[in-house]
Amino acid sequence: MPPRKQPRKRGQALSVEDIRDLPAVVILAMAGKAWGLGRNAAYELNAAGEFPCDVLKLGERYKVRKSSIMTALGIGADGAPAAALPEPAAQPSQAVA
């Protein structure tokens, strides 16, 4: 028998393993748990346009892609940290005369 997972504490963010086990698309409240947010906080952030990743409105429901959650948290497809993004090239400074 596989070992049982320990239950999460209230307000505790999902683990990387939990996030990898999510279906391809989840409801907004479940996506909020990736950041340790409760249902109300997730919906309030979404209403303010400040939810940490892209949210889809499908009919009257708000859904979030697992891939968006993983990207926002910097988790690679295999659960390892995503490779660091290259830093943008420095812009030439404009001298003020």
A tleap script that builds the chain and sets N, CA, C and O, in Angstrom:
source leaprc.protein.ff14SB
mol = sequence {
  NMET PRO PRO ARG LYS GLN PRO ARG LYS ARG
  GLY GLN ALA LEU SER VAL GLU ASP ILE ARG
  ASP LEU PRO ALA VAL VAL ILE LEU ALA MET
  ALA GLY LYS ALA TRP GLY LEU GLY ARG ASN
  ALA ALA TYR GLU LEU ASN ALA ALA GLY GLU
  PHE PRO CYS ASP VAL LEU LYS LEU GLY GLU
  ARG TYR LYS VAL ARG LYS SER SER ILE MET
  THR ALA LEU GLY ILE GLY ALA ASP GLY ALA
  PRO ALA ALA ALA LEU PRO GLU PRO ALA ALA
  GLN PRO SER GLN ALA VAL CALA
}
set mol.1.N position { 0.836 -1.184 0.000 }
set mol.1.CA position { 0.000 0.000 0.000 }
set mol.1.C position { 0.878 1.244 0.000 }
set mol.1.O position { 1.853 1.306 0.750 }
set mol.2.N position { 0.549 2.249 -0.836 }
set mol.2.CA position { 1.343 3.476 -0.825 }
set mol.2.C position { 1.125 4.232 0.484 }
set mol.2.O position { 0.055 4.138 1.086 }
set mol.3.N position { 2.138 4.983 0.925 }
set mol.3.CA position { 1.972 5.735 2.172 }
set mol.3.C position { 0.885 6.793 2.013 }
set mol.3.O position { 0.703 7.351 0.931 }
set mol.4.N position { 0.170 7.061 3.094 }
set mol.4.CA position { -0.896 8.058 3.075 }
set mol.4.C position { -0.298 9.454 3.160 }
set mol.4.O position { 0.681 9.685 3.870 }
set mol.5.N position { -0.890 10.362 2.438 }
set mol.5.CA position { -0.461 11.755 2.514 }
set mol.5.C position { -0.952 12.354 3.825 }
set mol.5.O position { -2.034 12.025 4.312 }
set mol.6.N position { -0.137 13.234 4.380 }
set mol.6.CA position { -0.561 13.952 5.567 }
set mol.6.C position { -1.572 15.016 5.145 }
set mol.6.O position { -1.387 15.658 4.111 }
set mol.7.N position { -2.643 15.217 5.927 }
set mol.7.CA position { -3.610 16.249 5.554 }
set mol.7.C position { -2.980 17.634 5.656 }
set mol.7.O position { -2.144 17.894 6.522 }
set mol.8.N position { -3.403 18.518 4.750 }
set mol.8.CA position { -2.901 19.887 4.791 }
set mol.8.C position { -3.569 20.642 5.930 }
set mol.8.O position { -4.724 20.392 6.273 }
set mol.9.N position { -2.818 21.569 6.504 }
set mol.9.CA position { -3.392 22.437 7.522 }
set mol.9.C position { -4.131 23.569 6.832 }
set mol.9.O position { -3.809 23.936 5.702 }
set mol.10.N position { -5.113 24.114 7.512 }
set mol.10.CA position { -5.895 25.212 6.961 }
set mol.10.C position { -4.981 26.377 6.604 }
set mol.10.O position { -4.158 26.792 7.421 }
set mol.11.N position { -5.118 26.909 5.388 }
set mol.11.CA position { -4.315 28.036 4.951 }
set mol.11.C position { -2.937 27.650 4.437 }
set mol.11.O position { -2.167 28.520 4.030 }
set mol.12.N position { -2.612 26.359 4.449 }
set mol.12.CA position { -1.313 25.901 3.975 }
set mol.12.C position { -1.382 25.710 2.464 }
set mol.12.O position { -2.339 25.133 1.946 }
set mol.13.N position { -0.368 26.197 1.764 }
set mol.13.CA position { -0.330 26.076 0.310 }
set mol.13.C position { -0.173 24.615 -0.106 }
set mol.13.O position { 0.353 23.793 0.645 }
set mol.14.N position { -0.636 24.310 -1.310 }
set mol.14.CA position { -0.456 22.963 -1.861 }
set mol.14.C position { 1.026 22.688 -2.071 }
set mol.14.O position { 1.801 23.603 -2.352 }
set mol.15.N position { 1.410 21.448 -1.937 }
set mol.15.CA position { 2.791 21.059 -2.209 }
set mol.15.C position { 2.979 20.914 -3.721 }
set mol.15.O position { 2.008 20.852 -4.474 }
set mol.16.N position { 4.235 20.861 -4.150 }
set mol.16.CA position { 4.526 20.660 -5.573 }
set mol.16.C position { 3.893 19.350 -6.036 }
set mol.16.O position { 3.342 19.277 -7.134 }
set mol.17.N position { 3.971 18.335 -5.212 }
set mol.17.CA position { 3.365 17.040 -5.557 }
set mol.17.C position { 1.856 17.175 -5.734 }
set mol.17.O position { 1.284 16.621 -6.673 }
set mol.18.N position { 1.210 17.916 -4.825 }
set mol.18.CA position { -0.239 18.128 -4.932 }
set mol.18.C position { -0.590 18.864 -6.226 }
set mol.18.O position { -1.567 18.527 -6.895 }
set mol.19.N position { 0.211 19.864 -6.570 }
set mol.19.CA position { -0.045 20.643 -7.783 }
set mol.19.C position { 0.120 19.763 -9.020 }
set mol.19.O position { -0.690 19.834 -9.945 }
set mol.20.N position { 1.164 18.933 -9.040 }
set mol.20.CA position { 1.368 18.035 -10.182 }
set mol.20.C position { 0.214 17.056 -10.337 }
set mol.20.O position { -0.089 16.629 -11.451 }
set mol.21.N position { -0.439 16.693 -9.223 }
set mol.21.CA position { -1.542 15.734 -9.260 }
set mol.21.C position { -2.877 16.365 -9.659 }
set mol.21.O position { -3.860 15.645 -9.835 }
set mol.22.N position { -2.938 17.691 -9.804 }
set mol.22.CA position { -4.183 18.355 -10.168 }
set mol.22.C position { -4.576 17.978 -11.594 }
set mol.22.O position { -3.716 17.638 -12.406 }
set mol.23.N position { -5.879 18.039 -11.902 }
set mol.23.CA position { -6.292 17.844 -13.290 }
set mol.23.C position { -5.826 19.030 -14.146 }
set mol.23.O position { -5.337 20.021 -13.604 }
set mol.24.N position { -5.967 18.943 -15.446 }
set mol.24.CA position { -5.473 19.972 -16.371 }
set mol.24.C position { -6.102 21.341 -16.113 }
set mol.24.O position { -5.453 22.366 -16.322 }
set mol.25.N position { -7.357 21.368 -15.661 }
set mol.25.CA position { -8.059 22.621 -15.378 }
set mol.25.C position { -8.777 22.458 -14.041 }
set mol.25.O position { -9.423 21.440 -13.792 }
set mol.26.N position { -8.654 23.478 -13.181 }
set mol.26.CA position { -9.288 23.425 -11.864 }
set mol.26.C position { -10.123 24.681 -11.632 }
set mol.26.O position { -9.962 25.679 -12.335 }
set mol.27.N position { -11.012 24.628 -10.647 }
set mol.27.CA position { -11.795 25.803 -10.297 }
set mol.27.C position { -10.891 26.814 -9.596 }
set mol.27.O position { -9.840 26.454 -9.067 }
set mol.28.N position { -11.302 28.065 -9.596 }
set mol.28.CA position { -10.500 29.146 -9.037 }
set mol.28.C position { -10.147 28.905 -7.569 }
set mol.28.O position { -9.020 29.176 -7.155 }
set mol.29.N position { -11.086 28.407 -6.786 }
set mol.29.CA position { -10.817 28.171 -5.369 }
set mol.29.C position { -9.682 27.170 -5.172 }
set mol.29.O position { -8.842 27.359 -4.293 }
set mol.30.N position { -9.645 26.118 -5.972 }
set mol.30.CA position { -8.573 25.125 -5.871 }
set mol.30.C position { -7.249 25.729 -6.310 }
set mol.30.O position { -6.216 25.471 -5.692 }
set mol.31.N position { -7.265 26.534 -7.374 }
set mol.31.CA position { -6.040 27.193 -7.829 }
set mol.31.C position { -5.487 28.108 -6.733 }
set mol.31.O position { -4.274 28.181 -6.540 }
set mol.32.N position { -6.357 28.791 -6.030 }
set mol.32.CA position { -5.918 29.674 -4.940 }
set mol.32.C position { -5.181 28.924 -3.852 }
set mol.32.O position { -4.301 29.486 -3.199 }
set mol.33.N position { -5.522 27.672 -3.647 }
set mol.33.CA position { -4.857 26.872 -2.618 }
set mol.33.C position { -3.378 26.670 -2.916 }
set mol.33.O position { -2.597 26.393 -2.005 }
set mol.34.N position { -2.983 26.804 -4.180 }
set mol.34.CA position { -1.565 26.684 -4.535 }
set mol.34.C position { -0.750 27.793 -3.862 }
set mol.34.O position { 0.446 27.632 -3.619 }
set mol.35.N position { -1.404 28.913 -3.565 }
set mol.35.CA position { -0.748 30.035 -2.881 }
set mol.35.C position { -1.182 30.137 -1.422 }
set mol.35.O position { -0.827 31.095 -0.736 }
set mol.36.N position { -1.943 29.163 -0.947 }
set mol.36.CA position { -2.416 29.195 0.431 }
set mol.36.C position { -3.594 30.128 0.627 }
set mol.36.O position { -3.875 30.548 1.750 }
set mol.37.N position { -4.291 30.459 -0.459 }
set mol.37.CA position { -5.434 31.361 -0.395 }
set mol.37.C position { -6.716 30.581 -0.156 }
set mol.37.O position { -6.879 29.464 -0.647 }
set mol.38.N position { -7.603 31.170 0.588 }
set mol.38.CA position { -8.932 30.605 0.745 }
set mol.38.C position { -9.799 30.980 -0.440 }
set mol.38.O position { -9.378 31.750 -1.304 }
set mol.39.N position { -10.997 30.444 -0.485 }
set mol.39.CA position { -11.911 30.682 -1.599 }
set mol.39.C position { -12.201 32.169 -1.781 }
set mol.39.O position { -12.086 32.697 -2.887 }
set mol.40.N position { -12.579 32.844 -0.688 }
set mol.40.CA position { -12.937 34.259 -0.794 }
set mol.40.C position { -11.771 35.102 -1.278 }
set mol.40.O position { -11.949 35.968 -2.134 }
set mol.41.N position { -10.592 34.864 -0.751 }
set mol.41.CA position { -9.414 35.641 -1.158 }
set mol.41.C position { -9.116 35.418 -2.640 }
set mol.41.O position { -8.770 36.363 -3.350 }
set mol.42.N position { -9.247 34.184 -3.110 }
set mol.42.CA position { -8.994 33.883 -4.520 }
set mol.42.C position { -9.973 34.650 -5.407 }
set mol.42.O position { -9.565 35.243 -6.405 }
set mol.43.N position { -11.248 34.646 -5.057 }
set mol.43.CA position { -12.245 35.347 -5.860 }
set mol.43.C position { -12.067 36.865 -5.775 }
set mol.43.O position { -12.297 37.565 -6.761 }
set mol.44.N position { -11.664 37.380 -4.618 }
set mol.44.CA position { -11.431 38.824 -4.485 }
set mol.44.C position { -10.244 39.260 -5.346 }
set mol.44.O position { -10.316 40.284 -6.025 }
set mol.45.N position { -9.155 38.489 -5.321 }
set mol.45.CA position { -8.007 38.816 -6.165 }
set mol.45.C position { -8.386 38.764 -7.644 }
set mol.45.O position { -7.969 39.618 -8.425 }
set mol.46.N position { -9.172 37.767 -8.024 }
set mol.46.CA position { -9.602 37.653 -9.411 }
set mol.46.C position { -10.460 38.855 -9.807 }
set mol.46.O position { -10.283 39.408 -10.893 }
set mol.47.N position { -11.379 39.260 -8.945 }
set mol.47.CA position { -12.251 40.397 -9.245 }
set mol.47.C position { -11.433 41.684 -9.412 }
set mol.47.O position { -11.797 42.559 -10.197 }
set mol.48.N position { -10.324 41.793 -8.666 }
set mol.48.CA position { -9.456 42.965 -8.769 }
set mol.48.C position { -8.453 42.840 -9.907 }
set mol.48.O position { -7.665 43.757 -10.143 }
set mol.49.N position { -8.475 41.700 -10.620 }
set mol.49.CA position { -7.529 41.466 -11.709 }
set mol.49.C position { -6.122 41.203 -11.219 }
set mol.49.O position { -5.159 41.442 -11.948 }
set mol.50.N position { -5.985 40.709 -9.981 }
set mol.50.CA position { -4.675 40.511 -9.373 }
set mol.50.C position { -4.370 39.060 -9.025 }
set mol.50.O position { -3.425 38.793 -8.283 }
set mol.51.N position { -5.155 38.116 -9.550 }
set mol.51.CA position { -4.849 36.714 -9.268 }
set mol.51.C position { -3.509 36.394 -9.912 }
set mol.51.O position { -3.246 36.845 -11.027 }
set mol.52.N position { -2.648 35.622 -9.237 }
set mol.52.CA position { -1.268 35.427 -9.707 }
set mol.52.C position { -1.070 34.720 -11.050 }
set mol.52.O position { 0.058 34.665 -11.540 }
set mol.53.N position { -2.116 34.185 -11.654 }
set mol.53.CA position { -1.969 33.571 -12.978 }
set mol.53.C position { -3.250 33.801 -13.778 }
set mol.53.O position { -4.224 34.352 -13.266 }
set mol.54.N position { -3.235 33.373 -15.031 }
set mol.54.CA position { -4.383 33.585 -15.920 }
set mol.54.C position { -5.605 32.809 -15.442 }
set mol.54.O position { -5.508 31.649 -15.041 }
set mol.55.N position { -6.758 33.479 -15.494 }
set mol.55.CA position { -8.030 32.863 -15.102 }
set mol.55.C position { -8.951 32.883 -16.312 }
set mol.55.O position { -9.061 33.896 -17.003 }
set mol.56.N position { -9.616 31.753 -16.565 }
set mol.56.CA position { -10.561 31.634 -17.666 }
set mol.56.C position { -11.979 31.720 -17.115 }
set mol.56.O position { -12.279 31.121 -16.082 }
set mol.57.N position { -12.854 32.460 -17.794 }
set mol.57.CA position { -14.261 32.467 -17.406 }
set mol.57.C position { -15.004 31.599 -18.402 }
set mol.57.O position { -15.113 31.943 -19.578 }
set mol.58.N position { -15.509 30.481 -17.933 }
set mol.58.CA position { -16.240 29.536 -18.771 }
set mol.58.C position { -17.687 29.516 -18.297 }
set mol.58.O position { -18.009 28.897 -17.283 }
set mol.59.N position { -18.547 30.190 -19.031 }
set mol.59.CA position { -19.926 30.333 -18.578 }
set mol.59.C position { -19.935 31.222 -17.347 }
set mol.59.O position { -19.498 32.372 -17.396 }
set mol.60.N position { -20.429 30.687 -16.256 }
set mol.60.CA position { -20.446 31.446 -15.009 }
set mol.60.C position { -19.364 30.990 -14.036 }
set mol.60.O position { -19.334 31.427 -12.886 }
set mol.61.N position { -18.487 30.121 -14.491 }
set mol.61.CA position { -17.444 29.570 -13.621 }
set mol.61.C position { -16.072 30.112 -14.011 }
set mol.61.O position { -15.804 30.421 -15.172 }
set mol.62.N position { -15.220 30.214 -13.002 }
set mol.62.CA position { -13.840 30.639 -13.223 }
set mol.62.C position { -12.939 29.415 -13.097 }
set mol.62.O position { -12.983 28.691 -12.103 }
set mol.63.N position { -12.127 29.200 -14.121 }
set mol.63.CA position { -11.230 28.040 -14.154 }
set mol.63.C position { -9.803 28.502 -14.388 }
set mol.63.O position { -9.561 29.576 -14.939 }
set mol.64.N position { -8.860 27.666 -13.956 }
set mol.64.CA position { -7.434 27.975 -14.105 }
set mol.64.C position { -6.729 26.726 -14.626 }
set mol.64.O position { -6.970 25.619 -14.143 }
set mol.65.N position { -5.862 26.913 -15.607 }
set mol.65.CA position { -5.087 25.790 -16.146 }
set mol.65.C position { -3.969 25.437 -15.166 }
set mol.65.O position { -3.330 26.317 -14.590 }
set mol.66.N position { -3.748 24.147 -14.989 }
set mol.66.CA position { -2.643 23.696 -14.139 }
set mol.66.C position { -1.324 24.241 -14.663 }
set mol.66.O position { -0.459 24.615 -13.872 }
set mol.67.N position { -1.153 24.295 -15.969 }
set mol.67.CA position { 0.093 24.797 -16.539 }
set mol.67.C position { 0.329 26.260 -16.160 }
set mol.67.O position { 1.474 26.670 -15.972 }
set mol.68.N position { -0.741 27.049 -16.047 }
set mol.68.CA position { -0.602 28.454 -15.631 }
set mol.68.C position { -0.151 28.548 -14.178 }
set mol.68.O position { 0.675 29.390 -13.826 }
set mol.69.N position { -0.700 27.677 -13.345 }
set mol.69.CA position { -0.305 27.657 -11.928 }
set mol.69.C position { 1.174 27.304 -11.819 }
set mol.69.O position { 1.934 27.968 -11.115 }
set mol.70.N position { 1.568 26.250 -12.527 }
set mol.70.CA position { 2.951 25.794 -12.447 }
set mol.70.C position { 3.919 26.852 -12.971 }
set mol.70.O position { 4.991 27.050 -12.399 }
set mol.71.N position { 3.548 27.531 -14.054 }
set mol.71.CA position { 4.401 28.584 -14.603 }
set mol.71.C position { 4.533 29.740 -13.609 }
set mol.71.O position { 5.634 30.234 -13.370 }
set mol.72.N position { 3.409 30.168 -13.032 }
set mol.72.CA position { 3.432 31.283 -12.086 }
set mol.72.C position { 4.259 30.964 -10.844 }
set mol.72.O position { 4.874 31.852 -10.253 }
set mol.73.N position { 4.267 29.694 -10.455 }
set mol.73.CA position { 5.036 29.284 -9.274 }
set mol.73.C position { 6.463 28.872 -9.620 }
set mol.73.O position { 7.258 28.572 -8.729 }
set mol.74.N position { 6.788 28.858 -10.914 }
set mol.74.CA position { 8.136 28.486 -11.328 }
set mol.74.C position { 8.419 27.005 -11.204 }
set mol.74.O position { 9.547 26.599 -10.922 }
set mol.75.N position { 7.377 26.187 -11.417 }
set mol.75.CA position { 7.529 24.732 -11.339 }
set mol.75.C position { 7.578 24.184 -12.760 }
set mol.75.O position { 6.713 24.497 -13.578 }
set mol.76.N position { 8.590 23.364 -13.055 }
set mol.76.CA position { 8.695 22.743 -14.369 }
set mol.76.C position { 7.703 21.608 -14.507 }
set mol.76.O position { 7.072 21.208 -13.529 }
set mol.77.N position { 7.561 21.092 -15.701 }
set mol.77.CA position { 6.601 20.020 -15.975 }
set mol.77.C position { 6.877 18.767 -15.148 }
set mol.77.O position { 5.953 18.016 -14.833 }
set mol.78.N position { 8.149 18.536 -14.794 }
set mol.78.CA position { 8.493 17.358 -14.006 }
set mol.78.C position { 8.434 17.633 -12.504 }
set mol.78.O position { 8.771 16.761 -11.703 }
set mol.79.N position { 8.007 18.840 -12.115 }
set mol.79.CA position { 7.914 19.193 -10.702 }
set mol.79.C position { 9.152 19.871 -10.170 }
set mol.79.O position { 9.138 20.405 -9.062 }
set mol.80.N position { 10.229 19.859 -10.945 }
set mol.80.CA position { 11.452 20.537 -10.526 }
set mol.80.C position { 11.313 22.029 -10.797 }
set mol.80.O position { 10.473 22.430 -11.603 }
set mol.81.N position { 12.120 22.856 -10.141 }
set mol.81.CA position { 12.051 24.285 -10.436 }
set mol.81.C position { 12.316 24.534 -11.912 }
set mol.81.O position { 13.204 23.922 -12.505 }
set mol.82.N position { 11.550 25.425 -12.492 }
set mol.82.CA position { 11.734 25.752 -13.905 }
set mol.82.C position { 13.074 26.445 -14.090 }
set mol.82.O position { 13.560 27.131 -13.191 }
set mol.83.N position { 13.663 26.261 -15.262 }
set mol.83.CA position { 14.937 26.910 -15.558 }
set mol.83.C position { 14.745 28.417 -15.474 }
set mol.83.O position { 13.716 28.951 -15.889 }
set mol.84.N position { 15.731 29.081 -14.941 }
set mol.84.CA position { 15.647 30.532 -14.802 }
set mol.84.C position { 15.521 31.171 -16.175 }
set mol.84.O position { 16.209 30.788 -17.121 }
set mol.85.N position { 14.650 32.131 -16.265 }
set mol.85.CA position { 14.485 32.839 -17.524 }
set mol.85.C position { 15.682 33.751 -17.741 }
set mol.85.O position { 16.212 34.319 -16.787 }
set mol.86.N position { 16.108 33.893 -18.980 }
set mol.86.CA position { 17.227 34.804 -19.226 }
set mol.86.C position { 16.818 36.230 -18.907 }
set mol.86.O position { 15.677 36.630 -19.140 }
set mol.87.N position { 17.758 36.988 -18.372 }
set mol.87.CA position { 17.457 38.378 -18.046 }
set mol.87.C position { 17.360 39.172 -19.337 }
set mol.87.O position { 18.081 38.895 -20.296 }
set mol.88.N position { 16.463 40.169 -19.367 }
set mol.88.CA position { 16.336 40.969 -20.579 }
set mol.88.C position { 17.627 41.736 -20.850 }
set mol.88.O position { 18.358 42.116 -19.936 }
set mol.89.N position { 17.878 41.950 -22.137 }
set mol.89.CA position { 19.094 42.684 -22.515 }
set mol.89.C position { 18.991 44.102 -21.981 }
set mol.89.O position { 17.914 44.698 -21.961 }
set mol.90.N position { 20.112 44.625 -21.556 }
set mol.90.CA position { 20.139 45.980 -21.019 }
set mol.90.C position { 19.807 46.974 -22.122 }
set mol.90.O position { 20.310 46.870 -23.241 }
set mol.91.N position { 18.968 47.925 -21.798 }
set mol.91.CA position { 18.605 48.967 -22.756 }
set mol.91.C position { 19.685 50.052 -22.717 }
set mol.91.O position { 20.149 50.425 -21.640 }
set mol.92.N position { 20.077 50.545 -23.859 }
set mol.92.CA position { 21.063 51.616 -23.849 }
set mol.92.C position { 20.483 52.833 -23.127 }
set mol.92.O position { 19.339 53.221 -23.366 }
set mol.93.N position { 21.267 53.415 -22.265 }
set mol.93.CA position { 20.778 54.571 -21.522 }
set mol.93.C position { 20.699 55.769 -22.446 }
set mol.93.O position { 21.534 55.957 -23.330 }
set mol.94.N position { 19.685 56.566 -22.222 }
set mol.94.CA position { 19.517 57.764 -23.036 }
set mol.94.C position { 20.076 58.941 -22.245 }
set mol.94.O position { 19.589 59.263 -21.161 }
set mol.95.N position { 21.073 59.558 -22.785 }
set mol.95.CA position { 21.674 60.700 -22.117 }
set mol.95.C position { 20.792 61.919 -22.310 }
set mol.95.O position { 20.291 62.181 -23.403 }
set mol.96.N position { 20.614 62.655 -21.227 }
set mol.96.CA position { 19.829 63.876 -21.291 }
set mol.96.C position { 20.798 65.025 -21.475 }
set mol.96.O position { 21.738 65.179 -20.695 }
set mol.97.N position { 20.578 65.829 -22.495 }
set mol.97.CA position { 21.486 66.926 -22.787 }
set mol.97.C position { 21.171 68.156 -22.001 }
set mol.97.O position { 21.855 69.170 -22.140 }
savepdb mol mol.pdb
quit
